[in-house]
Structures are given as C-alpha cells and as structure tokens.
Amino acid sequence: MIAQSNIWKGLGISVAFVFLISCAPRHSSGYFTSGKNVALPDSARVKAVVSVSQENLSAVLFAVPNERYRLELSGTFGLSAASILWKKDGWKVVLPHNDRYMEGVGDCVSILGYGNVDIHKFAKLFLGRRVDALDCNGSVLTLEYERNTALAVFGGDSLKLEIKTIDPKAKWGGGVWNLNVPEKYIRITEY
C-alpha cells in the first residue's frame, strides 16, 4: 500500500511538472517576462525537459491558448508517463503505466496529491510570463525563476523546468485533440 502511495505521489509530481515544462518559452534574454501587454500566439508547441527527484521527463505541449491544450509526458526510452487533454467542455488525464485515468470539467485540472491546477496559468508560463502560483486559489504550487528556469516547490519536493524549443506558429493534425481511454483503464474518482 505504501509503494502504491509513492507511485501516485510520483505521478502527481510528474503531471504537475509536465504542465510546468510545457508552459514556458525560451526568450533571447533567457528570462521569464512580467506584464500584460504581450499578445498570445494563435497556437504553439513547446518541447521541454522536467527534472523530478533526479529523473528527467520529456514533455511536449500543444496549445491553442484559452481554447485547448494537449500535454504528453514521456520517461525513459520514450515510454508514456501521462497524457493530458483540456478543452472547454472537459479534461482528461491518462496514466498508461497504471492503467488509470481521471476526467472532469472546468479550468482547474486535478493533480493527485497537489490539488487543482489552473490550466490558463500554465498557458501564461507557456508564453514566458511569470505567475505567482499555479493552483486555482493562488496559494500553493508557487514558482521561483532564475534565468531560463522555472522551479516549483511542493513541500519537500521540487520540480525544475527547462524549455528546449517553442514554436509559436506550430500546426498539427486534428487528432492531437482526441485522447482515447482504453476500456480496461480504471477511472480515479478521488483527486
């Protein structure tokens, strides 16, 4: 039971960090910017590396700001760790390693062990803007910035985001906005 609890905590950290890595572009100055006058791109794709407790995860975020987001998180050898899809009519988180999934509605996506994350605050990070917190209440999942790095601290755990590339004019097929859940997967109802 303890091992299973640690797995869920690890997945929760991974999913939260994946959101982080998918949200911050590389700027020529290497700094996250503050301010409200920066226009949102019509679409963007971000590739990043997230470091969680000495483990590196690859992340790819597809985004149409304020409309839909798809995040893919991969571990060693490219094995899928998590897939996240958010659209205005609902969201899904698929955890293939454990044959589990979560789903809900609204702008707050549930991350196991950490609460609800505001998907639009992640979008601001994706655009290279600083945000004070990522949760829906603005009180937890705080971030620190240093040069081109975002650091999230969760109690005793920390997550480091390193953006590799950002394409603000990305185009992709419509299939990216579908996330199928295999019938054998079990829905997690307690977040």
Disulfide bonds with the S-S distance in Angstrom:
Cys108-Cys136 1.81
